[in-house]
Amino acid sequence: MEIDIQNLPKVIPIFPLSNCLLLPNGNLALNIFEPRYISMTEDAISSNRLIGMVQPKKTNSTKVELYNVGCLGKITHFSELKNKKYMIELSGLCRYKIIDNNQTENGYLNANVDYSDYTLDLSSNKKEVDSNIIKEFLSSLKSYFNSESIEADWKTIEKAPANLLIRSLAQSCPFNNEEKQMLLESKDINKLAETMIALFKISAAGEIMNIN
């Protein structure tokens, strides 16, 4: 069932986590152990099960600065571990822009957010990956895996749905904060694939990418 953007909450708890990427229609497993995020998880479980993932910026300032674009996720599975720790799985719903944020009495952040730039994330008419982009994506992925000495089952990879393959690799490949943010803010699945192709080629060539 398609989600109406008007029904998404305008205030959400946010979880700042470096080098962590959640994309719409992606899945992310998290181990929750800090007291403030245990509180956040419990509050979310008892309400709408929604949590916004966002990356902190790497700066020289002692104050934590956040990127202003993150992704809203819904807790689809959770397990309570010893000492009230949690394992949760988030399913990505829609990206958002942070308007402002404030700290709750339990220590985690709530943010006022705007989804209006990302209405297509919720559309049932998902854009398909261009066939030429798929070919270049697989070719650059092979070069990247070879450069990293990663073995892969290419028959399985080539049979995988392109959208699923691209999103899962975007989330799991060891890109840095800036690169992951660039992937998150990609306009659509084709732009996401093109950005990953560029990152694969740069990595395979042994170059360093600077992003302002």
Solvent accessible surface area in square Angstrom, and as a share of the most:
residue,aa,sasa,rsa
1,M,231,1.03
2,E,98,0.44
3,I,63,0.32
4,D,73,0.38
5,I,31,0.16
6,Q,133,0.59
7,N,118,0.61
8,L,10,0.05
9,P,33,0.21
10,K,110,0.46
11,V,80,0.46
12,I,1,0.01
13,P,24,0.15
14,I,0,0.00
15,F,14,0.06
16,P,23,0.14
17,L,61,0.30
18,S,50,0.32
19,N,66,0.34
20,C,19,0.11
21,L,6,0.03
22,L,4,0.02
23,L,6,0.03
24,P,13,0.08
25,N,71,0.36
26,G,7,0.07
27,N,85,0.43
28,L,26,0.13
29,A,68,0.53
30,L,14,0.07
31,N,81,0.41
32,I,2,0.01
33,F,118,0.49
34,E,63,0.28
35,P,109,0.69
36,R,104,0.38
37,Y,17,0.07
38,I,21,0.11
39,S,29,0.19
40,M,0,0.00
41,T,0,0.00
42,E,53,0.24
43,D,57,0.30
44,A,3,0.02
45,I,36,0.18
46,S,95,0.61
47,S,81,0.52
48,N,70,0.36
49,R,82,0.30
50,L,14,0.07
51,I,0,0.00
52,G,0,0.00
53,M,7,0.03
54,V,5,0.03
55,Q,6,0.03
56,P,21,0.13
57,K,83,0.35
58,K,134,0.57
59,T,63,0.36
60,N,164,0.84
61,S,59,0.38
62,T,145,0.84
63,K,151,0.64
64,V,103,0.59
65,E,74,0.33
66,L,31,0.15
67,Y,35,0.13
68,N,81,0.42
69,V,3,0.02
70,G,0,0.00
71,C,2,0.01
72,L,0,0.00
73,G,0,0.00
74,K,87,0.37
75,I,2,0.01
76,T,59,0.34
77,H,123,0.55
78,F,80,0.33
79,S,59,0.38
80,E,102,0.46
81,L,78,0.39
82,K,175,0.74
83,N,127,0.65
84,K,113,0.48
85,K,76,0.32
86,Y,14,0.05
87,M,77,0.34
88,I,4,0.02
89,E,58,0.26
90,L,0,0.00
91,S,27,0.17
92,G,3,0.03
93,L,29,0.14
94,C,0,0.00
95,R,18,0.06
96,Y,0,0.00
97,K,76,0.32
98,I,26,0.13
99,I,116,0.59
100,D,71,0.37
101,N,65,0.33
102,N,82,0.42
103,Q,126,0.56
104,T,27,0.16
105,E,176,0.79
106,N,70,0.36
107,G,18,0.17
108,Y,17,0.06
109,L,39,0.20
110,N,39,0.20
111,A,0,0.00
112,N,48,0.25
113,V,3,0.02
114,D,55,0.29
115,Y,5,0.02
116,S,69,0.44
117,D,91,0.47
118,Y,26,0.10
119,T,67,0.39
120,L,133,0.66
121,D,16,0.08
122,L,19,0.10
123,S,22,0.14
124,S,80,0.51
125,N,133,0.68
126,K,71,0.30
127,K,115,0.49
128,E,124,0.55
129,V,13,0.08
130,D,64,0.33
131,S,73,0.47
132,N,106,0.54
133,I,23,0.12
134,I,52,0.27
135,K,141,0.60
136,E,78,0.35
137,F,3,0.01
138,L,30,0.15
139,S,68,0.44
140,S,6,0.04
141,L,0,0.00
142,K,75,0.32
143,S,54,0.35
144,Y,7,0.03
145,F,18,0.08
146,N,117,0.60
147,S,55,0.35
148,E,84,0.37
149,S,103,0.66
150,I,76,0.39
151,E,170,0.76
152,A,36,0.28
153,D,88,0.45
154,W,62,0.22
155,K,157,0.67
156,T,83,0.48
157,I,27,0.14
158,E,90,0.41
159,K,169,0.71
160,A,33,0.26
161,P,87,0.55
162,A,24,0.18
163,N,26,0.13
164,L,105,0.52
165,L,23,0.11
166,I,2,0.01
167,R,38,0.14
168,S,50,0.32
169,L,25,0.13
170,A,0,0.00
171,Q,29,0.13
172,S,82,0.53
173,C,9,0.05
174,P,111,0.70
175,F,14,0.06
176,N,62,0.32
177,N,1,0.01
178,E,60,0.27
179,E,22,0.10
180,K,7,0.03
181,Q,8,0.03
182,M,56,0.25
183,L,1,0.01
184,L,9,0.04
185,E,77,0.34
186,S,11,0.07
187,K,161,0.68
188,D,34,0.18
189,I,12,0.06
190,N,19,0.10
191,K,100,0.43
192,L,10,0.05
193,A,0,0.00
194,E,79,0.35
195,T,14,0.08
196,M,0,0.00
197,I,9,0.05
198,A,40,0.31
199,L,5,0.03
200,F,0,0.00
201,K,103,0.44
202,I,41,0.21
203,S,40,0.26
204,A,36,0.28
205,A,66,0.51
206,G,66,0.63
207,E,111,0.50
208,I,152,0.77
209,M,58,0.26
210,N,134,0.69
211,I,55,0.28
212,N,195,1.00
